[in-house]
Structures are given as structure tokens and as C-alpha cells.
Amino acid sequence: MNGILVIAHAPLASALRQCVLHVLPDAESTLATLDVPPNQSPDETVAQARALIDMLGTPHTLILTDIFGATPCNVATRLVDGARVRLVTGVNLPMLLRAVSYRHESLDALVSRAMLGGTQGVMPVSVSTQQSQIRRSTHDQNHRDHQQ
């Protein structure tokens, strides 16, 4: 089984974890988070992240960060070795739910699943009138719902 570590600007990592545990409470032991507060040194953040990876106690860890090039991502790049620890940036809730759901797969498969979850979870939504509702014309003279 793979561990998953979310490193993000405070309080995003913890908020994402709470959402995931609401849906998948059995993921608690394999999902760790690190909220990076403003003005914390990168070295301190790296040390905390290493401790969390060790705490997960899994052979492989997927790290998810919020924004490429920001402190959480820059810290995470110092932990990635390409074999035991991998990194994907741009974390969102669909990505994290997908990663947690497939944490039993190989690390390479987990990376692919997470990326698909993140991209497939972003879509335009068209709002349409339900068939059971009658849509009034905006030029309807009998429409008296508006204020005058």
C-alpha cells in the first residue's frame, strides 16, 4: 500500500484531508498532511515532511502539492527520489479522492490515477431547466413576480 502526503499552503492540506476522511474514513492511516504557514523556513518544512513520510511507514509515498513553483512544491522536490517517493502538483479534491481510492496500486499507477482524477474532476457544468418546470419568457406581460 502507498502512503499519500499532501503539502499545501495552510489550511488547504488539512481541509482536503478532512473532506477525504468524510467520504473514506478508512484512509486515515495512509493519508498525512502538512499545512505550510507563512514565514516558515523551507528547511523546517522539509524536516516535518520527512517525519510524516516516516510516520506513514509505507514502502512508497505519493506527495501532492497545491501550486507548482510555490514553497510546498519546492519543499517536496527535495524529498522525491523517483522510485520510493513521487510528486504531483495541482492537488484538488477529485485528485486526492482518486489517489486514496487507488492507494493499493503500484506507485506509477497511483500517479496516473491521481492525475486523471484531478483533470477529469474539472469540467464545465451547464445549468438547464428541469423538464418539469415551465420556463417563462422574459417578455411575458403576465409575469408579475418582479418588483416595480
Buried (B, 14 or more C-beta within 10 A) or exposed (E): EBBBBBBBBBEBBBBBBEEBBEEBEEBEEBBBBBBBEEEBEEEEBBEBBBEBBEEBEBEBBBBBBBBEEBBBBBBBEEBEEEEEBBBBBBBBBBBBBBBBBBBEBEBEEBBBBBBBBBEEBEEEEEEEEEEEEEEEEEEEEEEEEEEE
